[in-house]
Amino acid sequence: METKIGLDDYLRNHSVDELKELPLHEIRESNKGKVDIVDIVDVESIRTDKSLIPLKPFPLEVFPESLVGIIKRFSNSLGVETEVIASSMLTFASSAIGNTIRVSPKHGYEVPVFIWLIIIAISGYGKTPAISTLFRPVENRQSKTYREYSERLKRYKESLNKDKQGGSSETVEEPILEHFFASDTTVEALGGIFESTPRGIVIHKDELAGLILGLNQYKSGSGNDRQHYLELFNGKSWKIDRKTGVKFIPNIGASIIGGIQTATMPKVFNKDAIGEGLLPRFILQNTEYKPTKFQREGLEPEDLKYWEDTLYQCYEIPLSLDDNGFVESKVLILGEDALNLFEAFHNKYTELTPFLS
């Protein structure tokens, strides 16, 4: 009788190279369009991914001690895991830093810092109140900027009227609204935002399923929004070709944050989403639902102010453009310790990729 072993047991006594030499059996495809992991030496597929890439605790120790305390207090008051708070903070901070910074593991290889985060949770987990609380400083900044823009726009229109009547020699420049987030996530809308906001923005949706499933639905499915989103992650540039005209946007960039219910994930990300590279662009924050009692202790104003100040410091990083209109990003070279971690992760993940579902 053939003995079945778990993949974790196999890896304790064999190398990844030996695993790669094993014969691959049939890839089973369900009627839902999802592809199961290959059956290697009769190992149950449900255990394969977890054995190859085990779950690891979120490294809270990388944050300043003062911020760790705030993360824990936010977590306790809002009733969600500390990992959800920390991951969301990083995502919002990445949008505030935007195109001002690039990270480089080696010469000629520069990547933007924008993060795409999906929080996977069942309905009632509490992800929406948590994300909304962290999002509030972005809304406040947008509100203040819009009020200032409205006042400048009013003065600009008044100056135009005076010019027409020949009664004004004052030149008032037409104001440009700076954007910090987007509600309309079509390529046309985002293109207009990026033209006036080379730093980049955050796209915040309570439920990301609608956004992802709606890609390529422009004009009854004849658009290419999905392809533009794939390019958006790399922070390069957009050339948008429509019947109404052509638009070239040198600087694009957006962080994305939102939730997807656990049962909805397979419907949103089928096998095509993996092959085309959409799903791998997201960080998936899986949550564990635990019934929690109501917390009477709310968030302290000092903690909320600390988070707002931290985020606003990121917004204050200077941004400059070259003669061609491209952002002159400051490039941060990975130090030796960071490069060692990046190299080890890259090499191991590349080895394991053929065996992941």
Secondary structure, 3 states (H helix, E strand, C coil): CCCCCCHHHHHHHCCHHHHHCCCCCCCCECCCCCECCCCCCCCCHHHHHHHHCCCCCCCHHHCCHHHHHHHHHHHHHHCCCHHHHHHHHHHHHHHHHHHHEEEEEECCEEEECCCEEEEECCCCCCHHHHHHHHHHHHHHHHHHHHHHHHHHHHHHHHHHHHHHCCCCCCCCCCCCCCCCEECCCCHHHHHHHHHHCCCCEEEEEEECHHHHHHCCCCCCCCCCHHHHHHHHHHCCCEEEEECCEEEEECCCCEEEEEEECHHHHHHHCCHHHHHCCCHHHCEEEECCCCCCCCCCCCCCHHHHHHHHHHHHHHHCCCCCECCCCCECCEEEECCHHHHHHHHHHHHHHHHHHHHCC
